[in-house]
């Protein structure tokens, strides 16, 4: 009898832990420090049947994010200005798959640019995974793409899942992911 009770308790605790670890999808959450709302959007849930394999590349999701709105605020792919915003996204949404956000690497200029049109400060916050480097050079890693072989290319930056360390990566030009971080900045802050 006691063994069955212990087993039932373990099953309930495991179920509760699994439920807590599930990603928070399609629910905007207010972030006071930037007066913005952030949302982890599932392309499959929001745009059913619209995409091949319910996935999309960075340019397409950038356009989709800009068409979204919440409480009168226009959406954009999320701008991650600092460690506090990064931690908020990780701890609040807990994405279990790679996810897009609003940063791209321009090969021609060897620079990063945000979805709001601002250049990423070279000494600004960054959370790169060990597989990729900003110079676009191939480290000694067989899982890394060949870098900027054509200077007209850009690499879209994405987050790896929380299970994979929640770091930034830009490992290929033509990748497609199923989720994106959308930010709804305060009025007058869209381009800031």
C-alpha positions in Angstrom: 0.0 0.0 0.0 2.7 2.5 1.0 4.7 1.6 -2.1 1.6 2.5 -4.3 1.2 5.9 -2.5 4.9 6.7 -3.0 4.7 5.7 -6.6 1.5 7.9 -7.1 3.3 10.8 -5.4 6.3 10.5 -7.7 4.1 10.4 -10.8 2.2 13.5 -9.6 5.5 15.4 -8.9 6.9 14.3 -12.3 3.8 15.6 -14.0 3.8 18.9 -12.2 7.5 19.4 -13.0 6.9 18.6 -16.7 4.0 21.1 -16.7 6.1 23.8 -15.2 8.8 23.3 -17.8 6.5 23.6 -20.8 7.0 26.7 -22.9 4.6 29.6 -22.5 3.3 30.1 -26.0 1.1 32.7 -27.7 0.6 34.8 -24.5 2.1 38.3 -24.3 3.8 39.1 -21.0 4.6 42.7 -19.8 8.2 43.6 -19.1 8.4 46.7 -17.1 12.0 47.7 -17.6 11.4 48.4 -21.3 7.7 49.1 -21.1 7.2 46.3 -23.7 5.2 43.1 -24.0 7.0 40.0 -25.2 5.4 36.9 -26.7 6.8 33.5 -27.8 4.7 32.8 -31.0 4.2 29.4 -32.4 3.9 29.6 -36.2 2.0 26.4 -36.2 -0.6 27.7 -33.7 -0.9 31.2 -35.2 -0.6 30.5 -38.9 -1.9 26.9 -39.4 -1.2 25.5 -42.8 0.5 28.7 -44.0 4.1 27.3 -44.0 5.8 24.3 -45.3 6.3 22.1 -42.2 4.9 25.0 -40.1 8.3 26.7 -40.1 9.7 29.8 -41.6 12.9 31.7 -42.3 14.0 34.9 -40.6 12.9 37.4 -43.3 9.4 35.9 -43.4 9.0 35.9 -39.6 10.3 39.5 -39.5 7.4 40.4 -41.7 4.9 38.4 -39.7 6.0 40.0 -36.5 5.6 43.4 -37.9 2.0 42.6 -38.9 1.1 41.6 -35.3 -0.2 44.0 -32.7 -1.1 43.8 -29.0 -2.9 46.5 -27.0 -2.4 49.0 -29.9 1.3 48.3 -30.1 2.9 47.1 -33.4 5.0 44.0 -33.1 8.6 43.3 -34.3 11.1 40.5 -33.7 12.4 41.0 -30.2 15.4 43.2 -29.5 17.4 41.7 -26.6 19.3 44.8 -25.2 20.8 43.3 -22.1 21.2 40.3 -19.8 18.0 41.2 -17.8 15.9 41.0 -21.0 17.7 37.7 -22.0 17.0 36.2 -18.6 13.3 37.4 -18.7 12.8 35.6 -22.1 14.5 32.4 -20.9 12.8 32.2 -17.5 9.3 33.4 -18.6 8.9 31.5 -21.9 11.2 28.5 -21.6 11.3 27.7 -25.3 12.0 24.0 -26.0 12.9 24.6 -29.6 15.1 27.0 -31.5 13.4 30.4 -31.8 13.9 33.5 -33.9 14.5 36.9 -32.5 15.4 40.3 -34.1 19.1 40.1 -34.9 20.9 39.5 -38.1 24.6 39.4 -39.1 25.4 41.3 -42.3 28.4 39.6 -44.0 29.3 42.6 -46.2 29.7 44.9 -43.3 30.8 42.4 -40.6 28.2 43.9 -38.3 25.1 42.8 -36.4 21.8 44.8 -36.9 18.6 44.6 -34.9 15.1 44.4 -36.3 14.5 48.0 -35.2 17.3 49.1 -37.6 19.9 49.9 -35.0 23.4 48.5 -35.1 24.3 46.1 -32.3 27.0 47.8 -30.2 30.3 45.8 -30.5 30.7 45.8 -26.8 27.0 45.4 -26.1 25.3 42.4 -24.5 25.7 39.2 -26.4 25.1 35.5 -25.6 26.8 33.6 -28.4 27.0 29.8 -28.3 30.4 28.3 -28.7 29.7 27.1 -32.3 29.5 30.5 -33.9 31.7 33.6 -33.9 30.9 37.1 -35.1 33.8 37.2 -37.5 32.0 34.7 -39.7 35.0 32.4 -39.7 34.7 28.6 -39.4 36.1 27.4 -36.1 37.4 23.8 -35.9 33.9 22.4 -35.6 32.2 20.1 -38.2 28.7 21.4 -37.2 29.5 25.0 -38.3 28.6 26.4 -41.6 31.2 27.8 -44.0 30.7 31.4 -42.9 30.2 34.3 -45.3 31.2 32.9 -48.7 29.2 35.6 -50.4 29.3 39.1 -49.0 25.7 39.8 -50.0 24.5 37.1 -47.5 23.3 37.7 -44.0 22.9 35.2 -41.2 19.8 35.4 -39.1 20.5 34.9 -35.4 18.3 32.6 -33.3 18.2 31.3 -29.8 18.9 27.6 -29.2 16.3 26.1 -26.9 16.6 26.4 -23.1 17.6 22.7 -23.1 20.5 23.6 -25.3 21.7 26.5 -23.2 19.6 29.4 -24.6 22.5 30.9 -26.5 22.6 32.9 -29.7 23.6 31.2 -32.9 23.7 31.9 -36.6 24.8 28.6 -38.1 23.3 28.7 -41.6 21.6 31.0 -44.1 18.5 28.9 -44.9 17.3 27.6 -41.6 13.6 27.5 -40.7 12.2 27.4 -37.1 8.7 27.0 -35.7 8.7 29.8 -33.1 9.6 33.4 -32.8 10.0 36.0 -30.0 7.9 39.1 -30.8 8.2 42.3 -28.9 5.4 44.9 -28.7 7.3 48.1 -27.7 5.6 51.2 -26.2 4.3 53.8 -28.7 7.2 55.9 -30.0 9.7 53.2 -29.1 9.4 51.0 -32.2 12.6 52.2 -33.8 14.5 52.5 -30.5 
